[in-house]
Amino acid sequence: MKGKVWAMRDQMTLVDGRGQMVAVCLRKFEFAGQTFKIYVPNPRFPGQRPSNQQYEGASLYTYCEVQRVPFSMSQEVYLDGKRGGSPELVITRAGGMWPKKRLVKRHGIPATLMEGGTWETNFNSYRLTICPGIDPCLMICICAICDEMDEQN
C-alpha cells in the first residue's frame, strides 16, 4: 500500500508488482465516525456508473464502503458503498490486545484472519489468512483501513 495525505482526507493506493493501481482507499470527511470508500479502476458489474472520484485522470468505480461501528472496535463493509440492510462483511477484534487479531466474517462465516500491527520498527506488518473465494485485494485494503482507523483513536 502506498499512502499520501490529501488535505483533510487520507488516500491509500494498492498497486500491483508493476506499480499499476489496483484499488484506492479514500477517507470520507466526517465530524463523527470513520468511513473509507474503496474504489477500483473497472466496473464491478455491468452498467455500473463511475463515481465522482478519479486517480491520475482515470475514472474510478465504487467497490465498497468500510465504516467503523460507533463506540466499538468493529467495522462493517457495504458493497458498492450502499449502507442499509445487512453488511457484506463484519470485522471484529479476536483474542487479546497483542498481537492485534481481527476476524472478518462474510454473512456470519469466517472469511479472513488478520494478525499484526506495529512491531519494533516504524512500519506496520500483518499476516492475512484468507479463505478460498475471498478477494485478497479487498482484504489487503480492509486491513490497511482498519490499521488507519486504529491510529485515529
Stockholm file with secondary structure:
# STOCKHOLM 1.0

chainA/1-153         MKGKVWAMRDQMTLVDGRGQMVAVCLRKFEFAGQTFKIYVPNPRFPGQRPSNQQYEGASLYTYCEVQRVPFSMSQEVYLDGKRGGSPELVITRAGGMWPKKRLVKRHGIPATLMEGGTWETNFNSYRLTICPGIDPCLMICICAICDEMDEQN
#=GR chainA/1-153 SS CEEEEETTEEEEEEECTTSCEEEEEEEECCSSSCEEEEEESSCSSTTCCCCSCEETTEECEEEEEEEECTTSSCEEEEETTCCSSCCSEEEEECSSSSSEEEEEEETTEEEEEEEEEECSSSSEEEEEEECTTSCHHHHHHHHHHHHHHHHTC
#=GC SS_cons         CEEEEETTEEEEEEECTTSCEEEEEEEECCSSSCEEEEEESSCSSTTCCCCSCEETTEECEEEEEEEECTTSSCEEEEETTCCSSCCSEEEEECSSSSSEEEEEEETTEEEEEEEEEECSSSSEEEEEEECTTSCHHHHHHHHHHHHHHHHTC
//
